């Protein structure tokens, strides 16, 4: 049953692209949307699909939703993610996604919320009138 659930998730191009991105580490939904160039509604719908089936995890940081692959993931998922990265390496969309992802991750410097939704955490706090030390 586990394998069927995984393959149901993998049979969509957008979900494959999302999983490929998350293989490199956690990302905010806004960054995933920026990288894929897809409407946020579509990206959120696919992330929710993956989350309800246990293929991604989400954590909230203030106003931001950070998505990642589960720490404890099924062996079948791990094998399919490795295969995905090998097989998709020459795909033009994956190549574009990886280039965009590299630019986004270069901005993050360890904080997945930096420049998220157009504001860094510090900018968001300042625009809300919150004093930060």
Secondary structure, DSSP 8 states (H G I E B T S, - for coil): -HHHHHHHHHTSHHHHHHHHHHTT--EEHHHHHHHHT--HHHHHHHHHHHHHTTS-EEEEETTEEEEE--SS--HHHHHHHHHHHHHTTT-HHHHHHHHHHHHHHHHHTT-TTTTBTTB-HHHHHHHTT----
